[in-house]
């Protein structure tokens, strides 16, 4: 796919979910990068990187993976080094997804109702794994206005033979009240262990707390935003008002926040490739496990 078309697919949320956006961008970067001539290779490839990051600038998984390609390069063959790093990242995403699915599926028991919101490929894989293990459970999910990513979740799980109860967003309280576990994805995790995910996620977390339903964030660790350690806040994506209401009356101000912040106090644990940890311990663990990348100020672009 050409770069401009790829950027359009990310901006329009045709390619959605933090990890899918990162993996898609790595593949697009790889194909564009390998077309470049050797002279000006670094400059030209940084332009491609910048364009991809700007297609969804609030996604640290995308930023971290593309920035990593240019980190610690040595004097040898640049094409080879960067291609190796791309393949390392693509393998990481594949392997971490598998590990998270295995760890997370252990939290799902037969007879449970599992609640999720929006569409997280990580949550989907956990639920599919639990089904493959022969467990019998139901999933409740909410449609996730305005782009209805909840439909994708419902479709993908229904295709696996899982029973879905599909709620409108304002039915979230009723759905969670009847659930045994809440599984949500993540777009970004700050050094203060705050998690950013689709709008509605903090609401879900507050409702879950109210009904004593445990809530787990399911994510690979590359959603961590190392910039937050240096005082930069992750921006909350604010999207086009037309997504909510086309040709709205002149004095109607439409506020289309795509994400919201979940406080660590509302999170029972973060399920990642390194295991299940409470949010604060998760930060300690990943900054110890991946010190090279997560203790360093990386250029945002
Ligand atoms: C998707 C969303 C997902 C996270 C995690 O929002 O909030 O929960 O991105 O997804 P959008 P994954 O549809 O606006 O991209 O687990 O696949 O990385």
py3Dmol code that shows the C-alpha trace and the ligand (Angstrom):
import py3Dmol

protein = """\
ATOM      1  CA  UNK A   1       0.000   0.000   0.000  1.00  0.00           C
ATOM      2  CA  UNK A   2       1.260   3.508  -0.868  1.00  0.00           C
ATOM      3  CA  UNK A   3       2.178   5.819   2.022  1.00  0.00           C
ATOM      4  CA  UNK A   4      -0.624   8.360   1.456  1.00  0.00           C
ATOM      5  CA  UNK A   5      -3.277   5.679   1.270  1.00  0.00           C
ATOM      6  CA  UNK A   6      -1.862   4.024   4.408  1.00  0.00           C
ATOM      7  CA  UNK A   7      -1.999   7.318   6.297  1.00  0.00           C
ATOM      8  CA  UNK A   8      -5.624   7.804   5.234  1.00  0.00           C
ATOM      9  CA  UNK A   9      -6.495   4.309   6.549  1.00  0.00           C
ATOM     10  CA  UNK A  10      -4.977   5.157   9.936  1.00  0.00           C
ATOM     11  CA  UNK A  11      -6.588   8.598  10.175  1.00  0.00           C
ATOM     12  CA  UNK A  12     -10.030   7.285   9.250  1.00  0.00           C
ATOM     13  CA  UNK A  13      -9.690   4.476  11.844  1.00  0.00           C
ATOM     14  CA  UNK A  14     -10.043   1.864   9.109  1.00  0.00           C
ATOM     15  CA  UNK A  15      -6.916   0.457  10.713  1.00  0.00           C
ATOM     16  CA  UNK A  16      -7.739   0.698  14.407  1.00  0.00           C
ATOM     17  CA  UNK A  17      -6.444  -0.370  17.792  1.00  0.00           C
ATOM     18  CA  UNK A  18      -3.038   0.651  19.077  1.00  0.00           C
ATOM     19  CA  UNK A  19      -1.172  -2.531  18.191  1.00  0.00           C
ATOM     20  CA  UNK A  20      -2.780  -2.935  14.762  1.00  0.00           C
ATOM     21  CA  UNK A  21      -1.807   0.646  13.940  1.00  0.00           C
ATOM     22  CA  UNK A  22       1.796  -0.002  15.058  1.00  0.00           C
ATOM     23  CA  UNK A  23       2.132  -3.290  13.146  1.00  0.00           C
ATOM     24  CA  UNK A  24       0.502  -1.844  10.015  1.00  0.00           C
ATOM     25  CA  UNK A  25       2.801   1.206  10.177  1.00  0.00           C
ATOM     26  CA  UNK A  26       5.900  -0.954  10.613  1.00  0.00           C
ATOM     27  CA  UNK A  27       4.953  -2.914   7.492  1.00  0.00           C
ATOM     28  CA  UNK A  28       4.242   0.256   5.506  1.00  0.00           C
ATOM     29  CA  UNK A  29       7.493   1.786   6.767  1.00  0.00           C
ATOM     30  CA  UNK A  30       9.393  -1.365   5.756  1.00  0.00           C
ATOM     31  CA  UNK A  31       8.117  -1.312   2.194  1.00  0.00           C
ATOM     32  CA  UNK A  32       8.669   2.462   1.768  1.00  0.00           C
ATOM     33  CA  UNK A  33      12.088   2.309   3.432  1.00  0.00           C
ATOM     34  CA  UNK A  34      13.316  -0.441   1.132  1.00  0.00           C
ATOM     35  CA  UNK A  35      12.408   1.666  -1.920  1.00  0.00           C
ATOM     36  CA  UNK A  36      14.727   4.497  -0.760  1.00  0.00           C
ATOM     37  CA  UNK A  37      18.101   5.195  -2.326  1.00  0.00           C
ATOM     38  CA  UNK A  38      21.201   5.035  -0.119  1.00  0.00           C
ATOM     39  CA  UNK A  39      21.971   8.731  -0.312  1.00  0.00           C
ATOM     40  CA  UNK A  40      19.911  10.679   2.274  1.00  0.00           C
ATOM     41  CA  UNK A  41      18.592   7.363   3.592  1.00  0.00           C
ATOM     42  CA  UNK A  42      18.248   8.521   7.203  1.00  0.00           C
ATOM     43  CA  UNK A  43      16.662  11.880   6.349  1.00  0.00           C
ATOM     44  CA  UNK A  44      14.225  10.409   3.829  1.00  0.00           C
ATOM     45  CA  UNK A  45      13.226   7.568   6.124  1.00  0.00           C
ATOM     46  CA  UNK A  46      12.709   9.969   9.036  1.00  0.00           C
ATOM     47  CA  UNK A  47      10.214  11.863   6.867  1.00  0.00           C
ATOM     48  CA  UNK A  48       8.245   8.625   6.358  1.00  0.00           C
ATOM     49  CA  UNK A  49       8.427   7.907  10.095  1.00  0.00           C
ATOM     50  CA  UNK A  50       7.182  11.400  10.955  1.00  0.00           C
ATOM     51  CA  UNK A  51       4.232  11.124   8.540  1.00  0.00           C
ATOM     52  CA  UNK A  52       3.189   7.773  10.003  1.00  0.00           C
ATOM     53  CA  UNK A  53       3.474   8.998  13.599  1.00  0.00           C
ATOM     54  CA  UNK A  54       1.449  12.096  12.771  1.00  0.00           C
ATOM     55  CA  UNK A  55      -1.334   9.965  11.307  1.00  0.00           C
ATOM     56  CA  UNK A  56      -2.238   9.069  14.930  1.00  0.00           C
ATOM     57  CA  UNK A  57       0.018  11.193  17.142  1.00  0.00           C
ATOM     58  CA  UNK A  58      -1.521   9.995  20.403  1.00  0.00           C
ATOM     59  CA  UNK A  59      -0.336   6.369  20.066  1.00  0.00           C
ATOM     60  CA  UNK A  60       2.912   5.567  21.931  1.00  0.00           C
ATOM     61  CA  UNK A  61       2.972   1.996  20.594  1.00  0.00           C
ATOM     62  CA  UNK A  62       3.303   3.414  17.078  1.00  0.00           C
ATOM     63  CA  UNK A  63       5.783   6.079  18.200  1.00  0.00           C
ATOM     64  CA  UNK A  64       7.949   3.750  20.292  1.00  0.00           C
ATOM     65  CA  UNK A  65       8.211   1.120  17.556  1.00  0.00           C
ATOM     66  CA  UNK A  66       9.149   3.592  14.819  1.00  0.00           C
ATOM     67  CA  UNK A  67      11.536   5.550  17.074  1.00  0.00           C
ATOM     68  CA  UNK A  68      13.216   2.323  18.147  1.00  0.00           C
ATOM     69  CA  UNK A  69      14.272   1.734  14.515  1.00  0.00           C
ATOM     70  CA  UNK A  70      16.516   4.797  14.667  1.00  0.00           C
ATOM     71  CA  UNK A  71      17.800   4.277  18.194  1.00  0.00           C
ATOM     72  CA  UNK A  72      21.423   3.178  18.804  1.00  0.00           C
ATOM     73  CA  UNK A  73      22.351   2.771  15.130  1.00  0.00           C
ATOM     74  CA  UNK A  74      26.028   2.050  14.568  1.00  0.00           C
ATOM     75  CA  UNK A  75      28.308   2.746  11.616  1.00  0.00           C
ATOM     76  CA  UNK A  76      27.559  -0.484   9.640  1.00  0.00           C
ATOM     77  CA  UNK A  77      24.987  -1.111   6.927  1.00  0.00           C
ATOM     78  CA  UNK A  78      21.961   1.053   7.815  1.00  0.00           C
ATOM     79  CA  UNK A  79      19.459  -0.798   5.603  1.00  0.00           C
ATOM     80  CA  UNK A  80      20.380  -4.069   7.246  1.00  0.00           C
ATOM     81  CA  UNK A  81      20.256  -2.656  10.786  1.00  0.00           C
ATOM     82  CA  UNK A  82      16.878  -0.996  10.332  1.00  0.00           C
ATOM     83  CA  UNK A  83      15.380  -4.058   8.612  1.00  0.00           C
ATOM     84  CA  UNK A  84      16.584  -6.225  11.506  1.00  0.00           C
ATOM     85  CA  UNK A  85      14.949  -3.864  13.972  1.00  0.00           C
ATOM     86  CA  UNK A  86      11.665  -3.886  12.029  1.00  0.00           C
ATOM     87  CA  UNK A  87      11.642  -7.694  12.067  1.00  0.00           C
ATOM     88  CA  UNK A  88      12.490  -7.698  15.774  1.00  0.00           C
ATOM     89  CA  UNK A  89       9.494  -5.441  16.476  1.00  0.00           C
ATOM     90  CA  UNK A  90       7.117  -7.481  14.294  1.00  0.00           C
ATOM     91  CA  UNK A  91       8.224 -10.677  16.064  1.00  0.00           C
ATOM     92  CA  UNK A  92       7.833  -8.987  19.429  1.00  0.00           C
ATOM     93  CA  UNK A  93       4.227  -8.062  18.668  1.00  0.00           C
ATOM     94  CA  UNK A  94       3.416 -11.585  17.468  1.00  0.00           C
ATOM     95  CA  UNK A  95       5.033 -13.310  20.441  1.00  0.00           C
ATOM     96  CA  UNK A  96       3.806 -10.911  23.107  1.00  0.00           C
ATOM     97  CA  UNK A  97       0.235 -11.252  21.817  1.00  0.00           C
ATOM     98  CA  UNK A  98       0.498 -15.023  22.253  1.00  0.00           C
ATOM     99  CA  UNK A  99       1.899 -14.758  25.783  1.00  0.00           C
ATOM    100  CA  UNK A 100      -0.725 -12.212  26.838  1.00  0.00           C
ATOM    101  CA  UNK A 101      -3.505 -14.442  25.454  1.00  0.00           C
ATOM    102  CA  UNK A 102      -2.212 -17.387  27.489  1.00  0.00           C
ATOM    103  CA  UNK A 103      -1.810 -15.411  30.708  1.00  0.00           C
ATOM    104  CA  UNK A 104      -5.108 -13.539  30.303  1.00  0.00           C
ATOM    105  CA  UNK A 105      -7.144 -16.629  29.410  1.00  0.00           C
ATOM    106  CA  UNK A 106      -6.354 -18.046  32.864  1.00  0.00           C
ATOM    107  CA  UNK A 107      -8.470 -15.255  34.338  1.00  0.00           C
ATOM    108  CA  UNK A 108     -11.546 -16.457  32.443  1.00  0.00           C
ATOM    109  CA  UNK A 109     -13.432 -19.371  34.024  1.00  0.00           C
ATOM    110  CA  UNK A 110     -16.433 -21.341  32.763  1.00  0.00           C
ATOM    111  CA  UNK A 111     -19.725 -19.722  33.711  1.00  0.00           C
ATOM    112  CA  UNK A 112     -18.311 -16.203  33.729  1.00  0.00           C
ATOM    113  CA  UNK A 113     -19.615 -13.105  32.002  1.00  0.00           C
ATOM    114  CA  UNK A 114     -16.727 -11.146  30.480  1.00  0.00           C
ATOM    115  CA  UNK A 115     -17.292  -7.461  29.729  1.00  0.00           C
ATOM    116  CA  UNK A 116     -15.312  -5.435  27.180  1.00  0.00           C
ATOM    117  CA  UNK A 117     -15.648  -2.074  25.445  1.00  0.00           C
ATOM    118  CA  UNK A 118     -14.499  -0.875  22.000  1.00  0.00           C
ATOM    119  CA  UNK A 119     -12.204  -3.222  20.057  1.00  0.00           C
ATOM    120  CA  UNK A 120      -8.894  -4.365  21.460  1.00  0.00           C
ATOM    121  CA  UNK A 121      -7.140  -7.080  19.463  1.00  0.00           C
ATOM    122  CA  UNK A 122      -5.375  -8.063  22.704  1.00  0.00           C
ATOM    123  CA  UNK A 123      -8.634  -8.592  24.591  1.00  0.00           C
ATOM    124  CA  UNK A 124     -10.057 -10.473  21.596  1.00  0.00           C
ATOM    125  CA  UNK A 125      -7.098 -12.881  21.587  1.00  0.00           C
ATOM    126  CA  UNK A 126      -7.460 -13.539  25.339  1.00  0.00           C
ATOM    127  CA  UNK A 127     -11.160 -14.331  24.934  1.00  0.00           C
ATOM    128  CA  UNK A 128     -10.538 -16.546  21.887  1.00  0.00           C
ATOM    129  CA  UNK A 129      -7.841 -18.431  23.794  1.00  0.00           C
ATOM    130  CA  UNK A 130     -10.225 -19.066  26.714  1.00  0.00           C
ATOM    131  CA  UNK A 131     -12.789 -20.412  24.249  1.00  0.00           C
ATOM    132  CA  UNK A 132     -10.159 -22.694  22.655  1.00  0.00           C
ATOM    133  CA  UNK A 133      -9.416 -24.043  26.135  1.00  0.00           C
ATOM    134  CA  UNK A 134     -13.010 -25.328  26.139  1.00  0.00           C
ATOM    135  CA  UNK A 135     -14.390 -22.814  28.656  1.00  0.00           C
ATOM    136  CA  UNK A 136     -18.035 -21.843  28.385  1.00  0.00           C
ATOM    137  CA  UNK A 137     -18.720 -18.190  29.069  1.00  0.00           C
ATOM    138  CA  UNK A 138     -20.524 -15.179  27.656  1.00  0.00           C
ATOM    139  CA  UNK A 139     -19.275 -11.793  26.556  1.00  0.00           C
ATOM    140  CA  UNK A 140     -21.097  -8.505  27.152  1.00  0.00           C
ATOM    141  CA  UNK A 141     -19.893  -5.556  25.128  1.00  0.00           C
ATOM    142  CA  UNK A 142     -20.858  -1.983  24.353  1.00  0.00           C
ATOM    143  CA  UNK A 143     -21.139  -0.541  20.870  1.00  0.00           C
ATOM    144  CA  UNK A 144     -18.683   2.365  21.341  1.00  0.00           C
ATOM    145  CA  UNK A 145     -20.086   5.411  19.641  1.00  0.00           C
ATOM    146  CA  UNK A 146     -19.423   7.158  17.358  1.00  0.00           C
ATOM    147  CA  UNK A 147     -17.435   4.677  15.225  1.00  0.00           C
ATOM    148  CA  UNK A 148     -19.005   1.501  16.633  1.00  0.00           C
ATOM    149  CA  UNK A 149     -15.839  -0.540  17.129  1.00  0.00           C
ATOM    150  CA  UNK A 150     -17.941  -2.689  19.490  1.00  0.00           C
ATOM    151  CA  UNK A 151     -19.573  -4.196  16.389  1.00  0.00           C
ATOM    152  CA  UNK A 152     -16.186  -5.461  15.213  1.00  0.00           C
ATOM    153  CA  UNK A 153     -15.627  -7.028  18.633  1.00  0.00           C
ATOM    154  CA  UNK A 154     -19.069  -8.658  18.594  1.00  0.00           C
ATOM    155  CA  UNK A 155     -18.629  -9.956  15.031  1.00  0.00           C
ATOM    156  CA  UNK A 156     -15.140 -11.378  15.617  1.00  0.00           C
ATOM    157  CA  UNK A 157     -16.181 -13.184  18.789  1.00  0.00           C
ATOM    158  CA  UNK A 158     -19.493 -14.406  17.384  1.00  0.00           C
ATOM    159  CA  UNK A 159     -17.562 -15.979  14.491  1.00  0.00           C
ATOM    160  CA  UNK A 160     -15.684 -18.026  17.108  1.00  0.00           C
ATOM    161  CA  UNK A 161     -18.987 -19.347  18.449  1.00  0.00           C
ATOM    162  CA  UNK A 162     -18.946 -17.166  21.568  1.00  0.00           C
ATOM    163  CA  UNK A 163     -22.287 -15.842  22.852  1.00  0.00           C
ATOM    164  CA  UNK A 164     -22.386 -12.059  22.785  1.00  0.00           C
ATOM    165  CA  UNK A 165     -24.774  -9.668  24.472  1.00  0.00           C
ATOM    166  CA  UNK A 166     -24.427  -6.355  22.708  1.00  0.00           C
ATOM    167  CA  UNK A 167     -25.403  -3.188  24.624  1.00  0.00           C
ATOM    168  CA  UNK A 168     -25.703   0.462  23.649  1.00  0.00           C
ATOM    169  CA  UNK A 169     -23.131   2.610  25.445  1.00  0.00           C
ATOM    170  CA  UNK A 170     -25.598   3.933  27.981  1.00  0.00           C
ATOM    171  CA  UNK A 171     -26.327   0.299  28.945  1.00  0.00           C
ATOM    172  CA  UNK A 172     -22.766  -0.006  30.264  1.00  0.00           C
ATOM    173  CA  UNK A 173     -23.772   0.076  33.933  1.00  0.00           C
ATOM    174  CA  UNK A 174     -26.285  -2.731  33.450  1.00  0.00           C
ATOM    175  CA  UNK A 175     -23.784  -4.786  31.449  1.00  0.00           C
ATOM    176  CA  UNK A 176     -20.995  -4.442  34.008  1.00  0.00           C
ATOM    177  CA  UNK A 177     -23.310  -5.087  36.971  1.00  0.00           C
ATOM    178  CA  UNK A 178     -23.940  -8.569  35.557  1.00  0.00           C
ATOM    179  CA  UNK A 179     -20.296  -9.240  34.642  1.00  0.00           C
ATOM    180  CA  UNK A 180     -17.611 -11.167  36.540  1.00  0.00           C
ATOM    181  CA  UNK A 181     -14.589  -9.552  34.945  1.00  0.00           C
ATOM    182  CA  UNK A 182     -13.864  -6.474  32.831  1.00  0.00           C
ATOM    183  CA  UNK A 183     -11.106  -6.672  30.211  1.00  0.00           C
ATOM    184  CA  UNK A 184     -10.024  -3.497  28.437  1.00  0.00           C
ATOM    185  CA  UNK A 185      -7.189  -2.636  26.077  1.00  0.00           C
ATOM    186  CA  UNK A 186      -4.812   0.312  26.354  1.00  0.00           C
ATOM    187  CA  UNK A 187      -3.510   2.985  24.054  1.00  0.00           C
ATOM    188  CA  UNK A 188      -1.059   4.600  26.399  1.00  0.00           C
ATOM    189  CA  UNK A 189       0.374   4.069  29.890  1.00  0.00           C
ATOM    190  CA  UNK A 190       2.088   6.885  31.761  1.00  0.00           C
ATOM    191  CA  UNK A 191       4.934   6.731  34.277  1.00  0.00           C
ATOM    192  CA  UNK A 192       2.280   7.413  36.942  1.00  0.00           C
ATOM    193  CA  UNK A 193       0.510   4.214  35.855  1.00  0.00           C
ATOM    194  CA  UNK A 194      -2.437   6.036  34.328  1.00  0.00           C
ATOM    195  CA  UNK A 195      -3.937   4.165  31.382  1.00  0.00           C
ATOM    196  CA  UNK A 196      -5.477   5.865  28.375  1.00  0.00           C
ATOM    197  CA  UNK A 197      -8.054   3.899  26.421  1.00  0.00           C
ATOM    198  CA  UNK A 198     -11.212   4.510  24.394  1.00  0.00           C
ATOM    199  CA  UNK A 199     -13.698   7.025  25.776  1.00  0.00           C
ATOM    200  CA  UNK A 200     -16.020   5.149  28.131  1.00  0.00           C
ATOM    201  CA  UNK A 201     -13.151   3.195  29.683  1.00  0.00           C
ATOM    202  CA  UNK A 202     -12.890   5.227  32.877  1.00  0.00           C
ATOM    203  CA  UNK A 203     -16.664   5.166  33.163  1.00  0.00           C
ATOM    204  CA  UNK A 204     -16.487   1.364  32.866  1.00  0.00           C
ATOM    205  CA  UNK A 205     -13.745   1.309  35.506  1.00  0.00           C
ATOM    206  CA  UNK A 206     -15.803   3.368  37.947  1.00  0.00           C
ATOM    207  CA  UNK A 207     -18.849   1.194  37.434  1.00  0.00           C
ATOM    208  CA  UNK A 208     -16.737  -1.961  37.872  1.00  0.00           C
ATOM    209  CA  UNK A 209     -15.289  -0.608  41.132  1.00  0.00           C
ATOM    210  CA  UNK A 210     -18.790   0.188  42.338  1.00  0.00           C
ATOM    211  CA  UNK A 211     -19.928  -3.415  41.780  1.00  0.00           C
ATOM    212  CA  UNK A 212     -16.617  -5.011  42.895  1.00  0.00           C
ATOM    213  CA  UNK A 213     -15.994  -6.428  39.430  1.00  0.00           C
ATOM    214  CA  UNK A 214     -12.219  -6.800  38.814  1.00  0.00           C
ATOM    215  CA  UNK A 215     -10.898  -4.815  35.880  1.00  0.00           C
ATOM    216  CA  UNK A 216      -7.784  -5.787  33.945  1.00  0.00           C
ATOM    217  CA  UNK A 217      -5.962  -3.797  31.294  1.00  0.00           C
ATOM    218  CA  UNK A 218      -4.685  -6.120  28.558  1.00  0.00           C
ATOM    219  CA  UNK A 219      -1.734  -4.735  26.669  1.00  0.00           C
ATOM    220  CA  UNK A 220       1.774  -5.188  25.411  1.00  0.00           C
ATOM    221  CA  UNK A 221       4.289  -3.050  27.282  1.00  0.00           C
ATOM    222  CA  UNK A 222       5.194  -0.885  24.273  1.00  0.00           C
ATOM    223  CA  UNK A 223       2.142   1.235  24.986  1.00  0.00           C
ATOM    224  CA  UNK A 224       4.204   2.744  27.793  1.00  0.00           C
ATOM    225  CA  UNK A 225       5.010   6.363  27.079  1.00  0.00           C
ATOM    226  CA  UNK A 226       8.627   7.011  28.176  1.00  0.00           C
ATOM    227  CA  UNK A 227       8.143  10.739  27.511  1.00  0.00           C
ATOM    228  CA  UNK A 228       5.902  11.015  30.577  1.00  0.00           C
ATOM    229  CA  UNK A 229       8.955  10.407  32.798  1.00  0.00           C
ATOM    230  CA  UNK A 230      10.346  13.655  31.426  1.00  0.00           C
ATOM    231  CA  UNK A 231       7.225  15.658  32.193  1.00  0.00           C
ATOM    232  CA  UNK A 232       5.331  15.351  28.903  1.00  0.00           C
ATOM    233  CA  UNK A 233       1.656  14.409  29.113  1.00  0.00           C
ATOM    234  CA  UNK A 234       0.017  12.123  26.582  1.00  0.00           C
ATOM    235  CA  UNK A 235      -2.491  14.157  24.655  1.00  0.00           C
ATOM    236  CA  UNK A 236      -6.089  12.940  24.548  1.00  0.00           C
ATOM    237  CA  UNK A 237      -7.159  12.577  20.944  1.00  0.00           C
ATOM    238  CA  UNK A 238     -10.014  14.882  19.995  1.00  0.00           C
ATOM    239  CA  UNK A 239     -11.604  13.838  16.721  1.00  0.00           C
ATOM    240  CA  UNK A 240     -13.686  15.483  14.049  1.00  0.00           C
ATOM    241  CA  UNK A 241     -17.191  16.582  15.152  1.00  0.00           C
ATOM    242  CA  UNK A 242     -18.654  15.209  11.903  1.00  0.00           C
ATOM    243  CA  UNK A 243     -18.078  11.700  13.261  1.00  0.00           C
ATOM    244  CA  UNK A 244     -20.801  12.449  15.805  1.00  0.00           C
ATOM    245  CA  UNK A 245     -23.221  14.749  13.997  1.00  0.00           C
ATOM    246  CA  UNK A 246     -23.026  15.829  10.359  1.00  0.00           C
ATOM    247  CA  UNK A 247     -24.397  19.347   9.728  1.00  0.00           C
ATOM    248  CA  UNK A 248     -25.185  19.984  13.393  1.00  0.00           C
ATOM    249  CA  UNK A 249     -26.970  23.286  14.194  1.00  0.00           C
ATOM    250  CA  UNK A 250     -24.609  26.230  14.348  1.00  0.00           C
ATOM    251  CA  UNK A 251     -24.628  26.733  18.115  1.00  0.00           C
ATOM    252  CA  UNK A 252     -24.169  23.089  19.015  1.00  0.00           C
ATOM    253  CA  UNK A 253     -20.596  22.560  20.109  1.00  0.00           C
ATOM    254  CA  UNK A 254     -19.673  18.921  19.604  1.00  0.00           C
ATOM    255  CA  UNK A 255     -16.912  17.479  21.747  1.00  0.00           C
ATOM    256  CA  UNK A 256     -15.506  14.281  20.352  1.00  0.00           C
ATOM    257  CA  UNK A 257     -12.847  13.000  22.736  1.00  0.00           C
ATOM    258  CA  UNK A 258     -11.656   9.603  21.505  1.00  0.00           C
ATOM    259  CA  UNK A 259      -9.992   8.495  24.729  1.00  0.00           C
ATOM    260  CA  UNK A 260     -10.029   8.944  28.478  1.00  0.00           C
ATOM    261  CA  UNK A 261      -7.706   8.310  31.397  1.00  0.00           C
ATOM    262  CA  UNK A 262      -8.238   5.444  33.838  1.00  0.00           C
ATOM    263  CA  UNK A 263      -6.796   6.074  37.299  1.00  0.00           C
ATOM    264  CA  UNK A 264      -4.515   3.274  38.571  1.00  0.00           C
ATOM    265  CA  UNK A 265      -6.692   2.912  41.690  1.00  0.00           C
ATOM    266  CA  UNK A 266      -9.489   1.538  39.491  1.00  0.00           C
ATOM    267  CA  UNK A 267      -7.306  -1.126  37.879  1.00  0.00           C
ATOM    268  CA  UNK A 268      -6.921  -4.587  39.464  1.00  0.00           C
ATOM    269  CA  UNK A 269      -3.991  -5.469  37.222  1.00  0.00           C
ATOM    270  CA  UNK A 270      -2.237  -4.990  33.915  1.00  0.00           C
ATOM    271  CA  UNK A 271      -1.955  -8.196  31.883  1.00  0.00           C
ATOM    272  CA  UNK A 272       1.085  -7.924  29.622  1.00  0.00           C
ATOM    273  CA  UNK A 273       3.727 -10.211  28.111  1.00  0.00           C
ATOM    274  CA  UNK A 274       5.722 -10.001  31.365  1.00  0.00           C
ATOM    275  CA  UNK A 275       2.811 -11.219  33.514  1.00  0.00           C
ATOM    276  CA  UNK A 276       0.057  -9.649  35.624  1.00  0.00           C
ATOM    277  CA  UNK A 277       1.069  -6.767  37.842  1.00  0.00           C
ATOM    278  CA  UNK A 278      -0.709  -3.959  39.633  1.00  0.00           C
ATOM    279  CA  UNK A 279      -0.250  -0.721  37.643  1.00  0.00           C
ATOM    280  CA  UNK A 280       2.596   0.726  39.748  1.00  0.00           C
ATOM    281  CA  UNK A 281       4.533  -2.549  39.855  1.00  0.00           C
ATOM    282  CA  UNK A 282       4.005  -2.909  36.097  1.00  0.00           C
ATOM    283  CA  UNK A 283       5.876   0.374  35.557  1.00  0.00           C
ATOM    284  CA  UNK A 284       8.737  -0.818  37.809  1.00  0.00           C
ATOM    285  CA  UNK A 285       8.899  -4.140  35.995  1.00  0.00           C
ATOM    286  CA  UNK A 286       8.924  -2.850  32.409  1.00  0.00           C
ATOM    287  CA  UNK A 287      11.459  -0.132  33.105  1.00  0.00           C
ATOM    288  CA  UNK A 288      13.670  -2.879  34.573  1.00  0.00           C
ATOM    289  CA  UNK A 289      12.935  -5.414  31.803  1.00  0.00           C
ATOM    290  CA  UNK A 290      13.350  -2.995  28.885  1.00  0.00           C
ATOM    291  CA  UNK A 291      15.758  -0.387  30.319  1.00  0.00           C
ATOM    292  CA  UNK A 292      17.224   0.587  26.936  1.00  0.00           C
ATOM    293  CA  UNK A 293      14.037   1.944  25.505  1.00  0.00           C
ATOM    294  CA  UNK A 294      11.842   2.800  28.460  1.00  0.00           C
ATOM    295  CA  UNK A 295      14.255   4.869  30.535  1.00  0.00           C
ATOM    296  CA  UNK A 296      15.270   7.109  27.732  1.00  0.00           C
ATOM    297  CA  UNK A 297      13.824  10.289  26.322  1.00  0.00           C
ATOM    298  CA  UNK A 298      12.808   9.401  22.767  1.00  0.00           C
ATOM    299  CA  UNK A 299      12.134  12.034  20.192  1.00  0.00           C
ATOM    300  CA  UNK A 300       8.367  12.331  19.721  1.00  0.00           C
ATOM    301  CA  UNK A 301       8.835  12.545  15.976  1.00  0.00           C
TER     302      UNK A 301
END
"""
ligand_1 = """\
18
LIG
C -9.124 1.335 20.180
C -8.918 1.124 21.631
C -8.261 -0.162 22.039
C -6.769 0.064 22.192
C -6.022 -1.254 22.367
O -9.453 2.673 19.841
O -9.181 1.977 22.459
O -8.755 -0.608 23.255
O -6.241 0.727 21.055
O -6.123 -2.058 21.219
P -9.565 3.085 18.286
P -5.072 -3.257 20.963
O -10.618 2.211 17.694
O -9.915 4.541 18.306
O -8.213 2.834 17.655
O -5.201 -4.171 22.142
O -5.544 -3.892 19.684
O -3.720 -2.657 20.856
"""
view = py3Dmol.view(width=600, height=400)
view.addModel(protein, "pdb")
view.setStyle({"model": 0}, {"cartoon": {"style": "trace"}})
view.addModel(ligand_1, "xyz")
view.setStyle({"model": 1}, {"stick": {}})
view.zoomTo()
view.show()
